[in-house]
């Protein structure tokens, strides 16, 4: 009996999880994974750790090595193979070998698309100058690392004040560089956190010697052969190295006129993560994920999302009609900004507005442990922000920020949002108490009670 041919395009989190799930669930599958790049499969989320010398080796910053599946005879990893075409009638894909430039057709019974995203390079004069870099993938990470170790590189300018931009700025500062962040929005991390928390982090960045310029409209990168500056409408900033972290775009140009895309290039899927083509599924950063709190499909570029989607697709891969639609995701992330740590989950004011979701918010600041424990004895201030439906009080989002690593509390918020708990549920939730760790009412209990107008003690 012939094996079912499953083709996977993309070797990042979604592609990796798809292989794991297929091997776990099925014996009669022939799995081929295609990856356009040479390095399989670099974890860009580990770039900052690599730049700060906090990893074992750059070659270890990956989800898996092709050799990890060498013993599985029904798995073939084809790196340096760029898929250029899908023929849905013949059920084939065409792959270009990027080394010898030959093209080959491969048959599939089921096709899982996980093409990912490509970092944006600003379409301005000078974006092709030397030392104008992007920050995604193995090649860019190693190039940035070399420049941060180069003593002739004094001034580093970061384009973008999101997660990647902040990580690039911190790594550059720790490498002893003069660092400037430029962003067109009005505050750093403004799409992830509300102003109550970004105000704290903006001041902290300034205290660490990082110049943050907001509402900056970049006109060009200046220089002859190599970049020497970044020019905005009002100022030119000296720059020996420019790291662009100004967002991403879906890597789907090759799918136009084949797979249905929206007007921004995101792959459209139904509630079963199926595309418009029979037996073709899509997941990960190049798709719009179903957000539980937004009740809407939105871009959520997270490894956790791709892996959950892969798990769902493979589980239902051979059902004519899946028993259940994909349940959706919350969308949760965390970041360290020098001495501060934060985790956020679900919606905030910006993302709620984008999806036309009415929200009410509450911001609370209090001590992690009882008041009789001095602040210099690991009793720092913790900020908690909650977002919830004004009528039902169902939790829709939240964030926690502190110099103490309270990010694990972000997972509690994520679980509460996923299961549609209310503010009242969180206010009464039964957490442990031990004064070496927390208060009689934990910080999340108290934050929820505060949202309900109760007095703190």
NORTA-V263929 format. One record per helix or strand of 2 or more residues. SS is the DSSP state (hx for helix, st for strand). FROM is the first residue (numbers start at 1). TO is the last residue. If there is no record, write none. Layout:
# NORTA-V263929
ss | from | to
SS | FROM | TO
SS | FROM | TO
This chain:
# NORTA-V263929
ss | from | to
st | 4 | 9
hx | 13 | 25
st | 29 | 35
hx | 44 | 51
hx | 58 | 60
hx | 66 | 69
st | 75 | 79
st | 81 | 87
st | 92 | 97
st | 103 | 107
st | 110 | 113
st | 117 | 119
st | 132 | 134
hx | 138 | 148
st | 155 | 159
hx | 163 | 174
st | 178 | 182
hx | 195 | 207
st | 211 | 213
st | 218 | 223
st | 226 | 232
st | 236 | 238
st | 241 | 244
st | 248 | 250
hx | 253 | 255
st | 280 | 282
st | 289 | 291
st | 296 | 298
hx | 303 | 315
st | 332 | 337
st | 340 | 346
hx | 349 | 354
st | 360 | 367
hx | 375 | 377
st | 381 | 388
st | 394 | 402
hx | 408 | 418
hx | 423 | 428
hx | 443 | 451
